[in-house]
Amino acid sequence: MIKNKAGQYVTLLAIDSTINQPIAGDGPNLSAFVKIDNGDVTPLTNNTAVEDDPVKARGNYTFGPLTQAEVNGDKLIFSGVSATGGVVVIPKEYATSPERPNEPTNPIAVDHNYGGKNNLAFVTADGHGIENATVQAFTKCDWDAGRRGAQYVQGHTTTIHGGKWLSPMMLDPGRYVLLYFREGVYNPSTKVITVA
């Protein structure tokens, strides 16, 4: 995210914690907040959640445009709450950078077909798709530094038939580590991707 530049957006993932699945239709119940550097957690000025797509991007809600003051820091942590019981909003953390010419300011949709057909699907060594698994995205920088807690998850989805993703992740350009796992069934595995 670009430091001190108004007009950007942030996308947060809302999960129904009772079934561990992204939830659709919860936009009117969501509120988002930002913590700038070591400051207070404050509500966003433009605090209306816009649902990206209830089918293709289930659980993804975009807030903005952000004001200049809301991105005027070196580290931004965006969080959210829902008035719906059992709904958890996954926080998203950004290390800002100065504005550079021609740098994209909006996130890019990444799904199992990013980089080629079924390129990022979760499959076994012999090519069988793994469903009901979790896929999380971490920045390569955070992953290499051992920062792998929930607050560092940049995107999140689950897999369906064939190991395909239920919904895309909205990721800013950069390098990411994708963590695939299905607890108690398949051991975690990772894949490094570049989003551009």
C-alpha positions in Angstrom: 0.0 0.0 0.0 1.2 3.5 -0.8 2.0 5.8 2.1 0.1 9.0 2.4 -1.9 8.6 -0.8 -5.7 8.9 -0.6 -8.1 6.9 -2.7 -6.9 3.4 -2.0 -9.0 0.5 -0.9 -8.7 -2.4 1.5 -10.3 -5.8 1.2 -11.0 -7.9 4.3 -12.2 -11.5 4.6 -15.2 -12.4 6.8 -15.4 -16.0 8.1 -18.3 -17.8 9.7 -16.3 -19.3 12.5 -19.0 -21.9 13.3 -18.2 -23.7 10.0 -14.9 -22.1 9.1 -16.1 -20.8 5.8 -16.3 -17.4 4.1 -19.7 -15.7 4.6 -21.7 -13.9 2.0 -24.3 -11.2 2.6 -22.8 -9.8 5.7 -21.7 -6.4 4.4 -24.4 -4.3 6.2 -23.2 -5.8 9.5 -19.4 -5.0 9.0 -17.3 -2.2 10.3 -13.6 -1.7 9.6 -10.8 0.0 11.6 -7.2 1.0 11.1 -4.2 1.1 13.5 -1.4 3.4 12.2 2.0 2.5 13.5 1.6 2.3 17.3 -1.5 4.5 17.4 -5.1 3.9 18.4 -7.5 1.6 16.6 -9.9 4.0 14.8 -12.9 3.4 12.5 -12.5 4.1 8.8 -14.0 7.3 7.5 -15.7 5.5 4.6 -17.0 2.5 6.6 -19.4 0.9 4.2 -18.5 -2.7 3.2 -18.9 -3.5 -0.5 -19.2 -7.3 -1.1 -16.9 -8.2 -4.0 -18.9 -11.1 -5.3 -21.0 -13.6 -3.1 -20.0 -16.5 -5.4 -16.7 -15.8 -7.1 -15.2 -13.9 -4.1 -17.3 -15.2 -1.2 -16.4 -13.5 2.1 -14.4 -10.7 0.6 -15.6 -7.1 1.5 -13.9 -3.9 0.3 -13.8 -0.7 2.2 -12.8 2.8 0.9 -11.7 4.9 -0.5 -9.2 5.5 2.3 -8.3 9.0 3.3 -4.8 10.4 3.2 -4.6 10.4 7.0 -5.6 6.7 7.1 -2.6 5.6 5.1 -0.1 8.1 6.6 2.1 5.6 8.5 4.8 3.0 8.0 2.7 0.1 9.3 -1.1 -0.1 8.8 -3.2 -2.8 10.4 -6.8 -3.0 9.1 -9.3 -5.0 11.2 -13.0 -5.4 11.3 -16.0 -6.6 13.4 -19.4 -7.9 12.5 -22.6 -7.5 14.3 -23.4 -11.0 13.2 -22.7 -13.6 15.9 -19.9 -16.1 15.0 -18.5 -14.0 12.2 -14.8 -13.2 12.4 -13.0 -10.6 10.2 -9.4 -11.5 9.4 -7.1 -8.5 10.0 -4.7 -7.4 7.2 -1.3 -5.7 7.8 0.6 -3.5 5.3 4.1 -2.1 5.3 3.6 1.1 3.3 6.0 2.3 0.6 6.4 5.7 -1.1 4.5 6.3 -4.2 6.2 5.1 -7.4 5.1 5.9 -11.0 2.8 3.4 -12.6 2.5 1.3 -9.4 -0.9 -0.5 -9.1 -3.0 0.7 -6.2 -5.7 -1.9 -6.3 -5.5 -5.5 -5.3 -5.4 -8.3 -7.9 -7.7 -11.3 -7.8 -5.7 -14.5 -7.4 -7.3 -17.9 -7.6 -6.4 -21.5 -8.5 -6.0 -20.6 -12.1 -3.5 -17.7 -11.5 -0.4 -18.4 -13.6 -2.1 -21.2 -15.6 -5.1 -23.6 -15.4 -5.3 -25.1 -11.9 -1.8 -23.8 -11.3 -2.5 -23.1 -7.6 -5.0 -25.9 -6.9 -4.3 -28.1 -3.9 -3.5 -31.6 -5.2 -1.7 -34.7 -4.0 1.6 -35.9 -5.4 -0.3 -38.0 -7.9 -2.5 -35.2 -9.0 -5.7 -35.8 -7.0 -7.5 -32.7 -5.8 -7.8 -32.1 -2.1 -11.1 -30.4 -1.0 -12.2 -28.8 2.3 -8.6 -27.6 2.9 -7.4 -24.1 3.9 -5.2 -21.9 1.8 -3.6 -18.8 3.3 -1.3 -16.2 1.8 1.6 -14.6 3.6 4.0 -12.0 2.2 7.4 -13.7 1.5 9.0 -11.2 3.8 6.8 -12.1 6.8 7.0 -15.8 6.1 10.8 -15.8 5.9 10.9 -13.8 9.2 8.7 -16.4 10.9 5.7 -14.1 11.2 3.0 -16.6 10.5 0.2 -15.7 13.0 -3.4 -14.9 12.0 -2.6 -11.2 11.9 -0.1 -11.8 9.0 -2.5 -13.6 6.8 -3.0 -11.5 3.6 -5.6 -13.7 2.0 -7.6 -16.8 2.9 -9.8 -19.3 1.0 -10.9 -22.9 1.1 -10.8 -25.6 -1.5 -13.6 -27.5 -3.3 -13.7 -30.4 -5.7 -10.5 -30.9 -7.5 -8.5 -28.8 -5.1 -9.9 -25.6 -6.7 -10.4 -22.5 -4.6 -13.9 -21.5 -3.4 -13.1 -17.8 -3.8 -10.1 -15.7 -5.0 -7.8 -13.8 -2.8 -7.4 -10.1 -3.4 -3.6 -9.5 -3.1 -1.5 -6.5 -3.7 1.4 -6.9 -6.2 4.4 -8.7 -4.5 5.8 -12.0 -3.6 3.8 -14.4 -1.4 4.0 -17.8 0.2 0.8 -19.8 -0.1 0.2 -22.3 2.8 -2.0 -25.2 2.1 -3.3 -27.5 4.8 -6.1 -29.7 6.0 -5.6 -30.5 9.6 -5.4 -34.1 10.6 -5.6 -35.3 6.9 -2.8 -33.7 4.9 0.5 -32.2 6.0 1.0 -28.5 5.3 2.7 -27.6 2.0 3.8 -24.2 0.6 4.1 -22.5 -2.8 5.8 -19.2 -3.6 4.1 -17.0 -6.1 4.6 -13.5 -7.5 1.5 -11.4 -8.0 1.9 -8.7 -10.7 
